[in-house]
Amino acid sequence: MSAVREELPEGRYGRSADERADRKLKIVGAVLGAGLIAMIGWFGYDYVSGQRISAEIIKFDVTADDRVQVHLEVRKDADAQGSCTLRSRAEDGSEVGRRDVRFDARESRIDEVVTVRTTERATSAELAGCVADDGPKG
């Protein structure tokens, strides 16, 4: 009598070891991917919501050899207090003027024209940054 080996029907007795391993890898990858997306979302939300004071220069005008007028628009929480630093640069790029401007008003939007005194004729004005009294992120 010859030994005849019968093949079991395909797929009848569950998945093969390779299929089970592939499924586990897909699940682990999906969980790690979802965690990464959640972490990126959290950091983005924390950064955006943590900005208590932000500002932008609307325009500037060099009014004399020793001064620049800067139109500054500030957006902040109504209860936030802090300051923004403005600086002026000469044609060669060197800093010729700097001024810290305080914002203590209980308003969420402030438009103000500020004069920055300079040591020589400036060609530009820029916003160096803003900080709330309780730190950069409030």
Secondary structure, 3 states (H helix, E strand, C coil): CCCCCCCCCCCCCCCCHHHHHHHHHHHHHHHHHHHHHHHHHHHHHHHHHHCCEEEEEEEEEEEECCEEEEEEEEEECCCCCEEEEEEEECCCCCEEEEEEEEECCCCCEEEEEEEEECCCCCCEEEEEEEEECCECCC
